Amino acid sequence: LTEAPRVVNGHITPFPKGTPLRCFVKGFPVWQENKRRWRPVFEPASNSRINRDALPPLHYPSRAAGRRGVASHKYRIQVDFSAFYDQLQLDESIQNCFVMRTKSPIIVNGEPYCLFALTRDPMGGSSAAHSAQTITWAICESAILTEGFFVRTMIDNVMLTSDDPVIFVKVMTEFFERCRKVNATLNDADKLPTTAEEI
């Protein structure tokens, strides 16, 4: 598994020699059929130490409830965040808890490295889905709290609907602005209506 491109993109960084290492991650590739590519997934060894019962519960409407919510509104749009976990940056103070070892050295700036620290929240982490969902809820907060507006989220996928065109334009404009404020990027962003006139 050659991770050099991810080093360039800043998703992993050479682990400084002599730095205390607190925990390893296990990496393996997963095939994404819809994108016809292999995606690396990392599982921290600390997963076994996470008390899953202490994590906040994730509640999602049933498919039937979701379909009813969408069908009952005239105006709707569905968006999803692009490579969402890669957007969730790990603080430098905890990156030594997410260290991977490569089978052979990778040359970075002329130096060989076998140890690399993740700089992004690993998808295989026990709390990763909770972190991502909480961020999605925060971005969608104003839409969720708007009366007459239906929001369905599932980690990086968001469905926003309303029956009122004025409310729909207002909430959607706020949603895109909140995405911009936190630098959350969306798939096919160039095709999405982001201004009141376009919406």
C-alpha positions in Angstrom: 0.0 0.0 0.0 1.8 3.1 -1.2 0.7 6.1 0.8 2.9 8.7 -0.9 -0.1 10.5 -2.5 -1.8 10.8 0.9 1.5 12.3 2.3 1.3 14.9 -0.4 -2.4 15.6 0.4 -1.6 16.0 4.1 -3.8 13.0 5.2 -0.8 11.4 6.8 2.5 12.9 7.9 5.9 11.4 8.7 6.0 10.5 12.4 8.9 12.5 13.9 11.7 10.2 15.1 12.2 10.1 18.8 8.5 11.2 19.5 6.6 9.1 22.0 4.2 6.8 20.2 1.0 6.1 22.0 -1.0 3.8 19.7 -0.9 2.2 16.3 -3.6 1.9 13.6 -4.2 -1.0 11.3 -4.7 0.0 7.6 -6.4 -2.0 4.8 -7.9 -1.2 1.5 -11.7 -1.3 0.8 -13.1 -1.3 -2.7 -15.6 1.5 -3.5 -17.7 0.2 -6.4 -19.5 3.5 -7.0 -16.2 5.3 -7.5 -14.2 2.3 -8.9 -11.3 2.8 -6.6 -9.6 1.4 -3.5 -10.0 3.5 -0.3 -7.7 3.0 2.7 -9.5 2.4 6.0 -7.6 2.7 9.3 -8.7 1.0 12.6 -7.0 2.3 15.7 -5.8 -0.3 18.2 -7.5 1.9 20.8 -10.9 0.7 19.5 -10.8 -2.1 22.1 -10.5 0.5 24.9 -13.5 2.6 23.8 -16.6 2.2 25.9 -19.2 2.1 23.1 -22.1 2.4 25.7 -20.7 5.8 26.8 -20.9 7.2 23.2 -24.0 9.3 22.5 -26.6 7.2 20.6 -27.1 7.8 16.9 -30.8 7.9 15.9 -31.9 7.7 12.3 -35.5 7.7 11.0 -36.6 4.5 9.4 -36.6 4.4 5.6 -40.4 4.5 5.6 -40.4 7.6 7.9 -37.7 9.2 5.7 -39.7 8.6 2.6 -42.8 10.0 4.2 -40.9 13.1 5.3 -39.5 13.7 1.9 -42.7 12.9 0.0 -44.8 15.3 2.1 -42.8 18.3 0.9 -42.7 20.0 -2.5 -39.2 21.4 -2.5 -36.2 19.2 -1.8 -32.5 18.9 -2.3 -30.0 16.1 -1.4 -26.3 16.8 -0.7 -23.4 14.8 0.6 -20.1 15.9 2.0 -17.1 14.8 -0.1 -14.7 12.4 1.6 -16.2 13.6 4.9 -13.8 11.8 7.3 -10.9 13.2 5.4 -12.3 16.7 6.3 -12.2 16.0 10.0 -8.7 17.0 11.2 -7.1 15.5 14.2 -5.3 17.9 16.6 -1.6 17.5 16.5 -1.6 16.7 20.3 -3.3 13.3 19.6 -1.8 12.4 16.3 0.7 10.1 18.1 -2.4 7.9 19.0 -2.9 7.2 15.3 0.3 5.9 13.9 0.7 3.5 11.0 3.8 1.4 10.0 4.5 0.7 6.3 6.0 -2.5 5.1 8.8 -0.7 3.3 10.2 2.8 3.7 8.6 5.7 1.9 10.9 8.6 0.9 9.6 12.0 2.0 11.8 15.0 1.3 14.8 12.7 0.8 14.3 10.9 4.1 13.0 7.3 4.5 10.1 6.8 6.8 8.2 3.7 7.9 6.1 5.4 10.6 3.4 7.9 9.7 0.7 9.7 11.8 -2.8 10.2 10.6 -3.9 13.8 10.4 -7.6 13.0 9.8 -10.2 11.2 11.9 -9.9 7.5 10.8 -13.1 6.0 9.4 -12.5 2.8 11.3 -12.4 4.5 14.7 -15.1 3.4 17.1 -16.2 7.0 17.7 -15.7 8.2 14.1 -19.4 8.0 13.0 -20.4 9.8 16.2 -17.9 12.6 15.5 -19.0 13.0 11.9 -22.7 12.8 12.7 -22.4 15.4 15.4 -20.6 17.8 13.0 -23.4 17.2 10.4 -26.0 18.0 13.0 -24.2 21.2 14.0 -24.0 22.3 10.3 -27.7 21.5 9.9 -28.8 23.0 13.2 -30.7 26.0 11.9 -32.5 23.8 9.4 -33.4 21.3 12.0 -34.8 24.0 14.3 -36.9 25.6 11.5 -40.6 24.9 11.7 -42.0 23.6 8.5 -38.7 22.2 7.4 -37.8 18.5 7.2 -34.1 17.4 7.6 -32.9 13.8 7.2 -29.2 13.2 7.9 -27.0 10.1 7.9 -23.4 11.0 8.7 -22.3 12.7 5.4 -25.7 12.5 3.5 -28.2 15.3 4.0 -31.8 15.6 2.7 -33.4 19.0 3.1 -37.1 19.6 2.2 -39.9 22.1 2.7 -43.3 23.0 1.4 -42.7 26.7 1.7 -40.5 28.2 -1.1 -39.6 31.2 1.1 -38.5 29.1 4.0 -36.7 26.6 1.6 -34.6 29.4 0.0 -33.8 31.0 3.4 -32.8 27.7 5.1 -30.8 26.4 2.1 -28.9 29.7 1.8 -28.1 29.4 5.5 -27.0 25.8 5.1 -24.5 26.6 2.3 -23.2 29.6 4.3 -22.6 27.4 7.3 -20.8 24.9 5.1 -18.5 27.7 3.8 -17.8 28.9 7.3 -16.4 25.6 8.5 -14.8 24.7 5.1 -17.1 21.7 4.6 -16.9 20.6 1.0 -19.8 19.0 -0.9 -19.8 16.5 -3.8 -20.6 18.2 -7.1 -20.5 21.6 -5.4 -20.2 23.3 -8.7 -23.6 21.9 -9.8 -25.4 22.9 -6.6 -27.5 26.1 -6.3 -25.9 28.1 -3.5 -27.5 31.5 -3.8 -31.1 32.6 -3.3 -31.6 33.3 -7.0 -30.2 29.9 -8.0 -32.2 28.0 -5.4 
